[in-house]
Amino acid sequence: MHKLFGRNAHRILILAVFILVGCSLSTTPPPKQHTSEIHTINLEIAQVAQPISQETPMIEATAEATPEVIGPESYPPPVNPLTGLPVSDEAILNRRPMVVKISNYPPLVRPQAGIGAADLVFEHYTEGGITRFSAVFYSQSPERVGSIRSARLIDYELVPMYQGLLVFSGASIGVEKRIYGSEDVARRIPGSEEVAPLGDIPPSEFADRAYKGVLYGRPYFWRDETIEIPHNMFANTAAIWELAAQEGHAQRPNLMGMAFSEQLPDNPAGSGNLVDVRYRTTRVRWEYDVVSGRYYRWADGDPHGDANTGEQVSAANVIIVYTGHYFTDIIESVWQDSVSYSVQITVWPEGDAIIFRDGLRYEGRWLRPTRPDLMRFETNDGQVLYLKPGNSWIQLVPLPEQMIEGEEWVRYE
């Protein structure tokens, strides 16, 4: 049972007059579970709700205050277009967002450093049923983030989406070809054409903004000797932003598409107090907290923390994004004659999405029509679906028909 309480307003004229307005909403959604299996393609073919409280201005009783709406086409300064919140210094927005690869497996990498400071976090499959994070930093610049791991094909899509920098430890030959171009990789890695024959691939538009950790030392990247390899590489986002500026990569990006409002969207699909996402080797739970108005993250039954702050990871919005997942011919690893292939996650052109905010659930669509477009969200009838101002976690999951029964699901209550 959830309750939405209206605002209390009062005016003092000669006598004290008190007006109380109340309303209640009750939703009881059924649990949801999707099942089936992952498809395969060749890469060359593919490419109780928290009350929302606002001060009521002293206006005539017949007038209503219109809640501020931010985006999706314009953002008043100094508002961050990725969170809908103002930044402390507008100059922060003159740098490019940074997509940072952060490990989520094995569990010993938790709590990760700096993960709670990201404006957006995409959780995605790598291979073998494990997940990894592509964390988008923009408004905050922690000096220790990690552990840093290797890039995947999803980053070939996310970096141009945010016109950003890529921060990663390295990548398979096939993924590096997508980033740097096959000619560059062939020059650096003799025999790479025999290992990963993907043909002639031009460099990506962000090749000169891809910061590969194994090529740098302090203050940009370093290894913590108290942690076992390969889980001990960390990055300093502040230092990398300074380096990027020196190299001419400090242009202010034009980030349009996300939309925010403190006011709850109309017509919720039901309650959204608990979100349960089951990946093959990890289980994620988000629980809504009425007092803070935020969702708190649990991983495999334990509170998921940030090593820098000691606080549990939380989000203003939790977003389920259903995308096609397809095996490619890129080899990510070989272990005891077992080959793991890279997965292409098709974050284009559109698909189903579920947004959880303020203890409620909203079902709609995600859209990314062209490569430079940010992912935006709409209702099923084409209206803007507004996020709550604040950070967002995006859970990328396979299409319902691709999920493996008993091993993968999305449930909520």
C-alpha positions in Angstrom: 0.0 0.0 0.0 1.4 3.4 -1.0 0.2 6.8 -0.1 0.8 10.1 -1.9 0.2 13.1 0.3 -0.5 16.5 -1.1 1.1 19.6 0.2 -0.1 21.6 3.2 -0.7 25.3 2.5 -1.6 28.2 4.8 -2.2 31.9 4.7 -2.7 34.3 7.5 -5.0 37.1 6.8 -6.8 38.2 9.9 -7.8 34.8 11.1 -5.8 31.6 10.8 -7.2 29.3 8.1 -5.9 25.8 7.6 -6.5 23.7 4.5 -5.6 20.1 4.3 -5.8 18.2 1.0 -5.2 14.5 0.9 -5.4 11.7 -1.6 -4.3 8.0 -1.6 -3.2 5.5 -4.3 -3.1 1.8 -3.9 -1.4 -0.6 -6.3 -0.8 -4.4 -6.0 1.2 -5.6 -9.1 1.7 -9.2 -10.0 5.3 -10.5 -10.0 6.9 -10.7 -13.4 9.3 -13.3 -14.9 10.7 -13.6 -18.4 12.4 -16.7 -19.8 14.3 -18.1 -22.9 17.8 -18.1 -24.4 20.5 -15.9 -26.0 20.8 -15.7 -29.8 24.0 -15.8 -31.8 25.1 -13.6 -34.7 28.3 -12.7 -36.6 29.6 -9.3 -35.5 30.1 -8.3 -39.1 26.3 -8.5 -39.6 25.3 -6.8 -36.4 26.0 -3.5 -35.1 5.0 2.8 0.3 6.0 5.8 -1.8 8.0 8.7 -0.5 6.0 11.9 -0.2 7.2 14.5 -2.7 7.3 17.7 -0.7 7.7 21.2 -2.1 7.1 24.6 -0.5 3.9 26.2 -1.7 4.4 29.8 -2.7 2.2 32.5 -1.2 -0.2 32.9 -4.1 -4.0 33.1 -4.5 -5.7 29.9 -3.5 -7.2 29.5 -7.0 -3.7 29.5 -8.6 -1.6 26.3 -8.9 2.2 26.2 -9.0 3.6 24.4 -12.0 6.4 21.9 -11.2 9.6 22.6 -13.0 10.4 20.3 -15.9 14.0 19.8 -17.0 14.9 18.5 -20.5 14.7 16.7 -22.8 15.9 19.5 -25.2 17.2 22.2 -22.9 18.7 22.5 -19.4 18.9 25.7 -17.5 22.4 26.6 -16.2 24.0 25.2 -14.2 21.9 22.0 -14.4 23.6 18.7 -15.3 21.7 17.1 -18.2 22.5 13.6 -16.9 20.9 14.1 -13.5 18.7 17.2 -13.7 20.5 18.6 -10.7 22.5 21.8 -10.5 26.3 21.5 -10.2 28.4 23.5 -7.7 30.4 25.1 -10.5 29.1 25.4 -14.1 32.6 25.0 -15.4 32.4 21.3 -14.5 30.0 20.9 -17.4 32.7 22.0 -19.9 34.4 18.7 -19.7 33.4 15.5 -21.4 31.7 12.7 -19.4 33.9 9.8 -18.6 32.8 6.2 -19.2 34.8 4.0 -16.7 34.9 0.2 -16.7 34.5 -1.1 -13.2 34.6 -4.7 -12.2 31.7 -6.5 -10.5 33.1 -10.1 -10.4 34.3 -12.0 -8.5 32.6 -10.7 -5.3 36.0 -9.8 -3.8 36.0 -6.7 -5.9 33.2 -5.3 -3.8 32.8 -2.7 -2.4 34.1 -0.8 -5.5 35.7 2.5 -5.1 33.9 5.6 -6.3 30.9 3.8 -7.8 28.5 5.9 -5.8 29.8 9.1 -7.4 28.8 8.2 -10.9 25.8 10.1 -12.5 24.8 7.0 -14.4 25.8 3.3 -14.1 25.0 0.7 -16.8 25.2 -2.9 -15.5 25.7 -5.3 -18.4 26.7 -8.9 -19.2 30.3 -9.6 -20.2 30.6 -13.3 -20.8 30.1 -16.4 -18.7 27.1 -14.9 -17.1 29.0 -12.3 -15.1 28.3 -8.6 -15.1 30.4 -5.4 -15.3 29.7 -1.7 -14.9 30.1 1.1 -17.4 29.9 4.0 -15.0 29.4 7.5 -16.4 31.1 10.2 -14.3 30.4 13.9 -15.1 29.5 16.0 -12.0 31.9 14.4 -9.5 35.6 13.4 -9.9 36.7 10.9 -7.3 40.5 10.3 -7.1 40.2 6.6 -6.6 37.8 4.6 -8.9 37.9 0.9 -9.5 38.8 -1.8 -9.8 39.3 -0.9 -13.5 38.7 -3.7 -15.9 38.6 -4.2 -19.7 36.2 -2.7 -22.2 33.5 -4.6 -24.0 31.4 -3.9 -27.2 28.8 -2.1 -25.2 31.4 0.7 -24.6 31.7 1.2 -28.4 28.1 2.4 -28.2 28.1 4.2 -24.8 31.1 6.5 -25.4 29.7 8.2 -28.5 26.3 8.4 -26.8 27.8 10.7 -24.1 30.5 12.2 -26.4 32.8 11.0 -23.7 36.2 9.6 -22.7 36.7 5.9 -22.2 38.7 4.7 -19.1 39.6 1.0 -19.2 42.4 -1.4 -18.4 42.6 -2.9 -21.9 40.4 -5.0 -24.2 40.4 -8.1 -26.4 41.9 -7.7 -29.9 38.5 -7.7 -31.5 37.2 -4.9 -29.2 40.4 -2.9 -29.6 39.9 -3.0 -33.3 36.5 -1.4 -32.8 38.1 1.3 -30.7 41.4 2.0 -32.4 40.9 0.5 -35.9 42.2 -2.7 -37.3 45.3 -1.0 -38.9 46.4 0.4 -35.6 45.9 -2.9 -33.8 47.8 -4.9 -36.5 50.7 -2.5 -36.2 50.9 -2.9 -32.4 50.0 -6.6 -32.1 51.7 -8.8 -34.8 49.5 -11.7 -35.8 46.2 -10.0 -34.6 44.6 -10.7 -38.0 45.0 -14.4 -37.5 43.6 -14.2 -33.9 40.7 -11.9 -34.7 40.1 -11.5 -38.4 37.4 -8.9 -38.5 38.5 -7.2 -41.7 39.3 -3.6 -42.2 37.8 -1.5 -39.5 38.3 2.3 -39.2 39.1 3.9 -35.9 36.2 4.9 -33.7 35.3 8.6 -33.4 36.7 8.4 -29.8 40.0 6.5 -30.5 42.1 9.5 -29.3 39.9 9.8 -26.2 40.3 6.1 -25.1 42.6 5.9 -22.0 43.9 2.4 -21.7 45.2 1.8 -18.2 48.1 -0.5 -19.0 49.7 2.3 -21.0 49.7 4.8 -18.2 51.2 5.2 -14.7 50.5 7.5 -11.8 48.7 9.8 -11.3 46.2 8.5 -13.9 46.3 4.7 -13.2 48.0 2.5 -10.6 47.8 -0.9 -9.0 47.1 -1.4 -5.4 49.6 -4.1 -4.3 47.5 -5.1 -1.4 44.9 -6.5 -3.8 45.5 -9.5 -6.1 45.9 -9.0 -9.9 43.9 -8.4 -12.1 41.5 -6.8 -9.6 43.8 -4.1 -8.3 44.0 -1.4 -11.0 42.5 2.0 -10.0 42.1 5.3 -11.8 42.0 9.0 -10.8 39.2 10.6 -12.7 40.4 14.2 -11.7 43.8 13.5 -13.1 42.5 11.9 -16.3 40.2 14.9 -16.9 43.2 17.2 -16.6 45.2 15.0 -19.1 42.2 15.1 -21.5 42.1 18.9 -21.3 45.8 19.1 -22.1 45.2 16.9 -25.1 42.3 19.1 -26.4 39.4 17.0 -25.2 37.6 19.4 -22.9 34.8 20.5 -25.2 31.4 20.9 -23.6 29.2 18.2 -25.0 25.6 18.7 -26.3 23.8 16.2 -24.2 20.1 16.2 -24.9 17.5 13.5 -24.3 17.0 12.9 -20.6 14.1 14.6 -18.9 13.5 15.2 -15.2 10.7 16.4 -12.9 10.1 16.3 -9.2 6.4 15.8 -10.0 5.4 12.2 -10.3 4.4 11.2 -13.9 0.8 10.3 -14.4 -0.6 6.8 -14.6 2.0 4.5 -12.8 1.7 0.9 -13.7 1.8 -0.1 -10.1 4.0 -0.3 -7.0 7.8 -0.2 -7.3 9.2 -0.7 -3.8 11.4 -3.7 -4.6 13.3 -4.5 -7.8 14.8 -8.0 -8.2 17.1 -8.6 -11.1 18.6 -12.0 -11.6 21.7 -12.3 -13.8 23.2 -15.8 -14.3 26.0 -15.3 -11.7 24.7 -12.5 -9.6 21.4 -11.2 -8.1 20.7 -7.6 -7.7 18.0 -6.2 -5.4 16.9 -2.6 -5.1 14.8 -1.5 -2.1 13.0 1.7 -1.9 13.5 3.8 1.3 10.5 6.0 2.2 12.6 8.4 4.4 15.3 9.2 1.8 13.2 8.8 -1.3 15.9 6.6 -2.8 16.6 3.0 -3.9 19.3 1.1 -2.1 21.3 -1.6 -3.8 22.0 -5.2 -2.6 24.3 -7.6 -4.4 23.9 -11.3 -3.7 22.1 -10.7 -0.5 24.6 -8.1 0.9 24.4 -4.3 1.0 26.4 -3.0 -2.0 28.8 -0.3 -0.7 31.2 2.3 -2.0 34.7 1.8 -0.6 35.5 5.5 -0.8 32.6 6.6 1.5 31.5 3.4 3.3 27.9 4.2 2.2 25.5 1.8 0.6 25.0 2.5 -3.1 21.7 4.2 -3.9 19.9 5.8 -6.8 17.1 8.2 -7.5 16.0 6.0 -10.5 16.4 2.3 -11.3 15.7 1.6 -14.9 15.3 -1.8 -16.5 16.3 -1.7 -20.2 15.5 -4.8 -22.3 17.9 -5.2 -25.2 18.9 -7.9 -27.7 21.9 -9.9 -26.6 23.8 -11.7 -29.3 27.1 -13.7 -29.3 29.7 -12.5 -31.8 32.8 -14.0 -33.3 35.1 -11.9 -31.0 37.0 -14.2 -28.6 37.2 -12.6 -25.1 39.0 -15.5 -23.4 40.0 -19.1 -23.6 40.2 -21.3 -20.5 40.9 -25.0 -20.6 39.6 -25.3 -24.2 36.5 -23.3 -23.3 36.0 -20.3 -25.5 34.1 -17.2 -24.3 32.7 -15.0 -27.0 31.9 -11.3 -26.7 28.3 -10.3 -26.5 26.8 -7.6 -28.6 24.2 -5.7 -26.6 22.0 -3.8 -29.1 21.3 -0.5 -27.4 19.6 0.8 -30.6 17.1 1.8 -31.9 14.4 1.2 -29.2 12.9 -1.3 -26.8 10.9 -1.8 -23.7 11.8 -0.1 -20.4 10.6 0.0 -16.8 11.4 3.0 -14.7 11.2 2.8 -10.9 11.1 6.1 -9.0 9.5 7.2 -5.7 8.3 3.7 -4.9 6.3 3.5 -8.1 6.7 1.7 -11.5 6.3 3.2 -14.9 6.3 1.1 -18.0 7.4 2.5 -21.4 10.0 2.6 -24.1 13.7 3.5 -24.4 14.8 5.1 -27.7 18.2 5.8 -29.3 17.5 6.3 -33.1 21.1 7.2 -34.1 24.6 6.6 -32.8 25.1 10.0 -31.2 21.7 10.1 -29.5 21.4 9.7 -25.7 19.0 7.0 -24.5 15.7 8.7 -23.8 12.5 7.4 -22.3 8.8 7.7 -23.3 5.5 6.3 -22.2 3.9 3.7 -24.4 1.8 6.4 -26.1 4.9 8.5 -27.0 4.9 11.1 -24.2 8.1 12.1 -22.3 8.6 9.8 -19.3 10.3 12.0 -16.6 12.9 10.7 -14.3 13.4 11.9 -10.7 16.3 14.4 -10.5 19.3 12.5 -9.3 21.5 9.6 -10.4 20.2 6.6 -12.2 21.3 2.9 -12.4 20.4 1.2 -15.7 20.1 -2.6 -15.6 20.7 -3.9 -19.2 18.9 -7.3 -19.4 18.2 -9.6 -22.4 14.9 -9.6 -24.2 12.3 -11.7 -22.4 12.4 -14.4 -25.0 16.2 -14.6 -24.6 16.3 -15.2 -20.8 17.2 -18.6 -19.5 14.4 -19.9 -17.3 15.3 -20.3 -13.7 18.6 -18.4 -14.1 17.5 -14.9 -15.3 14.5 -12.8 -14.4 13.1 -9.3 -13.6 10.6 -9.2 -10.7 9.2 -6.3 -8.7 6.6 -5.5 -6.1 
